[in-house]
């Protein structure tokens, strides 16, 4: 049965995690490492850890792969080296929280857009042919509740995640014919270094990873990991004044 979310439908065959080969960007810590461990726990045959410094990958179950998502040469080299990949998880990201709405340098906001949006786009573009050659596979983008909620305290990050969500939808449509399942994962605050600035309620990185594996195994194209995220998604259909 094809997976249906609203009007979105994926018409490929069921995605198998066991025996798969995966790439996770930013896999040396936080949500990225949780993704990598969840893939291994479900029987993935190989998991590449795409990181800026391969020497920083301490998990012996992972295969380090040099990958700075903002460097075109790194992206191209990674796609050539990991030509056996069937699952790509775009997790590498940055906050850029120093850029406030009316104060602060634009540098943080530009970095957030460069990594979160353009970096995801570059990796997806480079690995789309790899996934096609290997039967379609899956492409997973780590998004955010901020994709849908404008934030005056970190507008640069929110804008980059909104752009990344739009890109995810475009990738879903564009890669449909080659049989690639495209999943968007949304979360509010997760217990990682990125959210250390706030005392707001948080979910664990392991929880995000496990919910994502369930979506992958069941061909679901969207993951709403917590109640706050589900509330924000529902609010999109309400008048702006609310």
C-alpha positions in Angstrom: 0.0 0.0 0.0 1.4 3.5 -0.8 1.9 5.7 2.2 -0.5 8.7 2.2 -0.2 11.8 4.4 -2.9 14.4 3.4 -2.6 14.6 -0.3 1.0 13.4 -0.4 1.6 9.8 -1.5 4.7 7.8 -1.9 4.4 5.1 -4.5 7.6 3.2 -4.0 8.2 -0.3 -2.5 8.6 -0.8 1.3 11.9 0.5 2.6 14.2 -2.0 4.3 16.5 -0.8 7.0 18.1 -4.2 7.7 21.1 -4.7 5.4 20.9 -1.1 4.2 23.8 1.3 3.8 23.2 4.7 5.2 24.8 8.2 5.4 24.1 10.5 8.4 25.5 14.0 8.2 26.6 15.4 11.5 26.7 11.9 13.0 29.4 12.4 15.6 27.0 13.7 18.3 23.5 14.7 19.3 20.6 13.7 17.0 23.0 12.6 14.3 24.6 10.0 16.5 21.2 8.9 17.7 20.2 8.4 14.1 23.3 6.4 13.4 22.9 4.1 16.4 19.2 3.6 15.7 20.1 2.4 12.1 22.7 0.0 13.5 20.2 -1.3 16.1 17.8 -2.1 13.2 20.3 -4.0 11.2 21.9 -1.5 8.8 24.9 -3.1 7.2 27.0 0.1 7.1 26.5 3.6 8.4 28.7 6.4 7.1 29.2 9.3 9.6 29.5 12.4 7.4 31.5 14.9 9.5 33.9 17.8 8.9 36.7 16.0 10.9 36.6 12.2 10.5 39.1 11.9 13.4 36.3 13.1 15.7 34.2 10.0 15.1 34.7 7.8 18.1 32.0 5.2 17.5 33.7 2.2 16.0 30.5 0.9 14.4 30.4 3.9 12.1 32.5 4.5 8.9 33.9 8.1 9.1 33.5 10.2 5.9 34.8 13.7 5.4 31.9 15.9 4.6 31.5 19.6 5.2 28.1 20.2 3.6 29.1 23.8 2.6 32.1 22.7 0.6 31.2 21.5 -2.9 34.3 19.4 -3.3 33.6 17.5 0.0 30.0 16.8 -1.1 31.1 15.5 -4.5 33.8 13.4 -3.0 31.4 11.9 -0.4 28.9 11.0 -3.1 31.7 9.2 -5.0 33.1 7.4 -2.0 29.7 6.3 -0.6 28.2 5.1 -3.9 26.5 2.2 -2.0 24.2 4.3 0.0 20.5 3.6 0.1 19.5 5.9 3.0 20.6 9.5 3.4 19.8 11.5 6.6 20.5 15.2 6.3 21.0 16.1 10.0 23.9 18.5 9.9 22.7 21.9 11.2 23.5 25.0 13.1 21.5 27.4 15.2 22.6 30.9 14.3 20.9 32.1 17.5 23.1 35.2 17.8 21.1 36.9 15.1 18.0 38.5 16.8 15.2 40.2 14.9 16.4 43.8 15.5 19.9 43.3 16.8 23.0 41.2 16.2 25.1 40.5 13.1 23.5 38.8 10.1 26.5 36.3 10.1 24.7 33.7 12.2 21.6 33.9 10.0 23.7 33.5 6.9 25.5 30.5 8.4 22.2 28.9 9.3 20.9 29.3 5.8 24.2 28.1 4.3 24.3 24.9 6.4 20.7 24.0 7.1 19.2 24.9 3.7 21.9 25.0 1.1 23.9 22.2 2.8 20.8 19.9 2.7 20.1 20.9 -0.9 23.7 20.2 -1.9 23.9 16.7 -0.3 20.4 15.8 -1.6 21.4 16.9 -5.1 24.6 14.9 -5.0 23.1 11.7 -3.6 19.9 11.6 -5.5 21.6 9.8 -8.5 23.2 7.4 -6.0 19.9 6.5 -4.4 18.3 6.1 -7.9 21.1 3.7 -9.0 20.5 1.7 -5.7 16.8 1.3 -6.2 15.4 4.5 -4.8 16.0 4.2 -1.1 15.1 7.1 1.3 16.1 10.7 2.0 15.4 12.0 5.4 15.7 15.7 6.4 15.9 16.8 10.1 13.6 19.8 10.2 12.1 21.7 13.2 8.9 23.0 14.7 10.5 26.4 13.8 9.9 25.4 10.1 6.3 26.6 10.8 6.7 29.1 13.7 8.3 32.5 13.1 10.6 33.4 15.9 11.8 37.0 16.7 14.5 35.6 19.1 16.0 33.4 16.4 14.6 34.4 13.0 17.6 33.3 11.0 17.4 29.7 12.3 13.6 29.6 11.8 13.9 31.0 8.3 16.5 28.4 7.4 14.2 25.6 8.6 11.2 27.0 6.8 13.3 27.0 3.6 14.5 23.4 4.4 10.9 22.3 4.8 10.0 23.8 1.4 13.0 22.1 -0.1 11.9 18.8 1.4 8.5 19.1 -0.3 10.2 19.8 -3.6 12.5 16.8 -3.2 9.5 14.6 -2.4 7.9 15.6 -5.7 11.1 15.6 -7.7 12.4 12.2 -6.5 9.0 10.4 -6.7 9.6 8.9 -10.1 12.9 7.3 -9.1 11.2 5.7 -6.1 12.9 7.6 -3.3 11.0 8.0 -0.1 11.5 11.6 1.3 10.7 12.1 5.0 10.6 15.3 6.9 11.2 15.0 10.7 10.0 17.9 12.9 10.8 18.4 16.5 10.7 21.2 19.0 13.5 21.3 21.6 15.7 18.2 21.8 18.2 17.4 24.5 21.4 18.4 22.6 24.0 21.1 22.7 22.0 23.1 20.2 19.1 23.7 22.7 21.3 24.2 25.8 20.3 27.9 25.9 16.7 27.1 27.0 15.0 25.4 29.9 11.9 24.6 27.8 10.6 21.0 27.8 12.7 18.7 25.6 12.6 15.3 24.2 15.5 13.0 23.8 17.6 12.5 20.7 16.9 8.7 21.0 13.2 9.4 20.9 13.5 11.4 17.7 15.6 8.7 16.1 13.3 5.9 17.1 10.2 7.7 15.7 12.1 8.3 12.5 13.0 4.7 12.1 9.4 3.8 12.6 8.4 6.2 9.9 11.1 4.8 7.6 10.0 1.2 8.2 6.4 2.1 7.5 6.8 4.5 4.5 5.5 7.6 6.3 6.6 10.9 4.8 6.3 13.1 7.9 7.3 12.7 11.6 5.9 15.0 14.3 7.9 14.0 17.3 6.2 15.8 20.2 3.0 17.5 21.2 4.3 21.0 20.7 5.2 20.2 17.1 1.8 18.7 16.5 0.1 21.8 18.0 2.0 24.1 15.7 1.3 22.0 12.7 -2.5 22.0 13.4 -2.4 25.8 13.9 -1.2 26.3 10.3 -4.9 26.0 9.2 -6.1 28.6 11.6 -6.4 32.4 10.9 -3.1 34.3 11.3 -4.6 36.4 14.1 -4.8 33.2 16.3 
